[in-house]
Amino acid sequence: MARDYYEVLGIEKNASADEIKRAFRKKARELHPDVNKAQDAEEKFKELGQAYEVLSDTEKRSMYDRYGEDGLKNAGFDTSGPFDFGFGDLNDIFASFFGGGFTSSQRKRDPNAPQRGSDLRLDLDITFEEAVFGTEKDVEIEHLENCDACSGSGIEKGHHPETCSTCRGAGRVQTSTQTILGSFTQVSTCPTCGGSGKVIKNPCKKCAGKGRVSSSKTINIKIPKGIDNHNKLRMSGEGDAGKNGGPAGDLYVIIYVKEHEKFQRDGTNIYTEEDITFSQAALGDEIEVETVDGLKILKIPNGIQSGTILSIKGVGIPFLSSTSRRGDQFIKINVETPTALNEEEKKLYIRLMEIQKNKPNKKGIINKVKDAFSGVSL
């Protein structure tokens, strides 16, 4: 439940506009983090701003006095902030109190310190077989490298950087703002030198003062056995050159494996399908099966049913962690039904059907039940 705004400011309900302003200023100074270390100081400051915004506005104060905070909301007034009192957004002052503003004590990165170069990404397509057995690729990439004309300094040879006249070498500038709470000093990065404290009046013509230039280079990428789709390779130091003598970034190679028309991969195993005839299924046979290692002999047992899965050990994908180990290849057997018989085949199938008709029928479970109850009167 929200506290009474008059209570928040510590004033009477008949307080004048000047009394409200003085009370707000006093409370705000009490909540400054240099004075108030309480954990709830931030919330109290927001509550103080909300109370002051309402009571310092004649229309809002009148509405609040009659209907309370709910009346303000129903009338369309937003009391959640940001708070604007004509002297600037209170949230800006609040930020300077609680860590969001620019103060002289803030730590800032030294623009002259060595900075690591950016990482780069390269998408690389390889075949299914290259993913299985590994390969090497020579690839050309674009990257930033140190300018050889100025050795990465960005300054034309024979010249030197000069002290920035705006910040006098400090890299930061101060601006003072007069608010209801007093004078606030903000410290920000110098807009002239970008915080370095130096300006380059004679930039290198080749790199335009940036110290780095775009260039292409060819790199050799070693792709290990067993790599999979979307795997990532990291090539240390092959990214953009660093600034101010900083190290180069890295190159990340994202692998995309092209689909194979026959082989399907699941982890370190390969899956395929093979079609056989009725006679092969009934009598058994040996067939040649395509693997990534070439043709292999697969034994088909007699009486095999369509959909049965057989396997060949050790012709799958190498394990990345131990390339001497490999997965297996699993082959789904499909028994084909002939659709176009010649006369000789037709005669043979007719003869086979006649032979099978003369075989004693195997009784089903229903017939067996009938036989069990035959002769039994109910």
N, C-alpha and C positions, 0 to 999 in steps of 0.2 A: 504494500500500500504506500502510495507516494506521500511524502511529508508535506506539511503546509508550507507554501512558498514564503510566507512571512516569517515562519519559524526558521526556515533555512537561512534567511538573511539576518535573522535576529532583530527584527523591527516590528513596530506596531502597525495595525491595519490602516491607520490614518497617516502613515509616514509620507513625507513629501518626496518629490522626485530627487532632490538633492540628498535627502537622507538615504534613499534607496541606493543612489550611486555611491555614497560614502561607505555604506554598509557592505556593498559588493566589493569595493576596493579593499576594504579591511579584511574581509573573509578570504579573498583571493590571495592576498599576501600571506595569510596564515597557512594556506594550503600549498605554498611554493615548496618544492621538494628539498630546497636547502634548509627549510625551516621544519617542515612536517614530513617525517619519515614513515608515517603510518601507511599500511598496505591499502587502506581504503581511501587514501587521499585523492586518487584519480577519480573514483566514483563520486566522491563529495564535490570535486571540482565541477564535474558534469552537472550534478544536481544544482550547484550554485549558479551555473550559467543558465540552466533552464528556468530557475526562479527569477533571475534578474531579467531575462528576456521577456517574461510575461509581465512582471510588475513595472518594468520601465516603459512599457507600451500602454498608453491610456486605454485603447480599445480592448486589448487582451486583459488588462487588469480589471476592467469593468465586468467583462464576461466571466472572469475567474471569481470575482467577489460574489457574483450572483449564482453561478452554476458549478463552480469548481473546475477541476481539470477535465472532467468528462464533458462539461459544457464547452470547453475550448475545442476538444476533439470533434464534438458534434457540429461545431460551427465551422470546421475545416481548418483550424489552426494546428500547425505541426510544432509541437514543443520538444521534439526529440533532437533538434539541432540540424545543421550547424547554426551557431548563434551569431547574429550580426547586429552590432550596436552603433553603427555609424563610424566607429573608430577602427574597424577591421574585424575579421572573423575571430571570434573567441577561440575557435578550434586551433587557429594558428598559434595563439598565445599558449593554449593548452599543450600543443605539440612541443613548444619550446620548453615548457615545464617538465614534461614527462618523456622526453627522449626523441620526439619526432622533429624537432626544429634543428636549426644550424647553430651550434654553439662553438666557442673557441676550444672547448674541451673534447669535441668529437674527434675520433681517430679518422684520418683520411689517408687514402692510398697515395703514396708518393709516385707521381707520374714519371719521375726519372728513374724509378727502380726497375730492375729487369722484370719483364712480363713474358709469361709463357705464350707461345703461338697457339693459334686456334687448331682444334682437331678437324680433320676432313673425313668425308665419307665417300666410299666408292662402291657401287653396286656391280657385281661381277656374275655373269652367266657362265655356267659350265654344263657339260653333258653328264648324263647318268654314270657313264663309265669313268669319267674324270673324277667324279665324286667317290666312286668305289676305290680306284687305284691311285688317286692323287695325281697331281700334275704341277707344272710351273707355267706362269703366264707373265709375259712382258706387257705392261700396261702404261700408257702415257696419261699423266694427270696434270692439272693446273694447280699451282700453289703460289704462296708468297715467299720470296726469298730475299735475303739482305741485298740491298743495292750495292753493287760492286764499285760504283763511282764514288760513293761517300762512305763506304764500309758500314752502312746502316745508321749513320748519324743523322742523315737528312740535311746536312749542311754542305754547301758548295766548298770544294777544296780551297784552302787558303783563308777561310773565314771561320768565325767562332760565334756561338750563341751569345746574345746580349741580355743583360738584366731587364726584366719587364718593368716598364715605367709606370704601369697601372698599379701593380701590387708591390713594386720595389723589391722583387725577388722573393716575396713571402709566399706567393702562390695562392693567397686568399685575400679577400677584401671584406671590409666591415661596413655595414649599413645600420644606422640607428633609426628606430621608429618610436614616436611618442604615442603611448596608449593611455587608457584610463588607469592602468596599473603602474604607470611610470615609463621610463625609457628602456626599450629593449634593443639589444645589439645582436644582429645576425651576422654570422661569418659564413661566407660562401666562396666557392671556387672562383678564382679570377677569370673573368670572361675573355681576357686578352690572351693569356698564356696557357689557359686550361689547367692551371695548378702547378705548372712546372717551374714557375718563377723566371723562366727564360723565354726569349723570343728569337726566332730565326729570321733575320732580315735578308739573308742570302741563301734561300733553300736550294738544295741540289736540283739541277735541271732534269736529271734522268728520272728521279722518283718524286719530284715536286715536293720535297721536304718530308716525305713520309718514311723514308729509311728502308722501305721494302718495295719490291716491284713484282708484278705477276709474271710467272714463268712456267714453262712446261718441262716435265722431266719424265724419263722412263724408269719404272721400277720393276723389279722381278718379284713376283708373288708366288711363294711356295704353298701349294694347297695340299694338306695332308690327306692320307687315305681315310676313307670313311666319313668325310665331312658331309653334313646334311644341309638341307634347304634352310635358309635363314640363319645359318651359323655365322659367327662374326670372327674375323681375324684382325688382330691389332698389330700394326707395324709402327714400332716406336720411332719417333723423330722424323717421320715422313710427312708430317702436316705442315702448316704454315710456320715460317721462321718467327722467332720471338722478337720482342721489342727491347731496346736498350741492353742487348746482350743476353736476353732471356732464352731459355731452351725452346726448341721447336715443338710444335704439337705433334699428335700422332695421327696416323691414317687408319681408319676402320673400314675393312673390306667386308661387305655383306654378300654372302654367297646365295645365289639362286640356281637351283638344279633344274634343268629342263626335264620334262616328263618323258618317259620311255614308252614306246608303243607296245611293248610286251611286259616289261618288268614293273612291278609295284613294290615300293619299299615300305617297311614298317620296322623302324628301329634298325637293327642289324640283319633283319631277315628280308628275303625277296619272295614275292608271290607271283606265280604264273598259272596258266591253265593249259591243258593238253586234251585234244579230242582223240578218242579211239573208237574202233568199230565194235559191233556186237560180238563178232567172233573173237576179237582180241580180249574183250571183257570176259567172255565165257571160258576161253582156253588159256588165257594168260599170254604174255609176250614180253619182248624187250624193245623199247623205243628210244630214239634219240631225242634228248631234251636240250633246248638252248639255255645256256647259263652265261654269266658274265665271263666265265673262264673258257667258253667255247661249248661244243656239243658234249653231252654226258649221256651215258646209258642208264635208263631207268627201267627196272624190272616191274612189269605189271602182273600181279598175282591173278590166277584164274578165279573167276566168279566175282570179280570186283564190281561194285555198284557205282552208278553215276553219282558224282558229288564227293567221292572218297578223296582224301588228301594224302598224298605221298610226299616224301622229302628226300633231298640229297644234302648230306651234311657238309659243312665247311665251304660252301660256294656262295655264301651271302656277303654281307658288308663287313669290312674290317672294323673292329672296335677302335674308336679314337684313342682310348686310354692304353690299348695294347694291340697294335696293328697285326701282331702275329696270330691273334684270335679272330675268327670270322663267324658270322651267323650262318644260317642254313637257307636253302631254297625249298619252298613248299609248293607242290604242284597239285592243283585240283583237276581230277579226272572227269571228263565229260564223255559219256557213251552216246555216240551219234546214232540216231534212227535213220536208216537209209530212206531216201525219198524217190530215187529213180533206179529201179532194178532192171537189169537185162534179163533175157529169157532164161539163161542158165542159173542166174542168181534166184530168179523167181521160182524155178523148179526146186532148187535146193531148200528155199524157205518153206515151200509147200510140203516137201517131204519132212522137214524138221517139225512143222506144225502137226503133221499126221502122227509122227512118232510121239510127240509130247501129249497128243490127245489120248493115245493108248496107254499112257502111264496111269497107274492107280491114283485117283484123286485123294488129296489130303483133306480130311474132314475138318471143317471149321469148328469153333467152339460151340456154336448153336446146335450143329448136328450131334456133337458129342453129348450135349445136355439131353437132347431128345432120346439118344440111345440109352442113356442112364436111366431115364424114366419110362422107357417102353415096357408095357406089361404091368405097370403099376396102376392100380385103380385108386381113384381119389374119392 
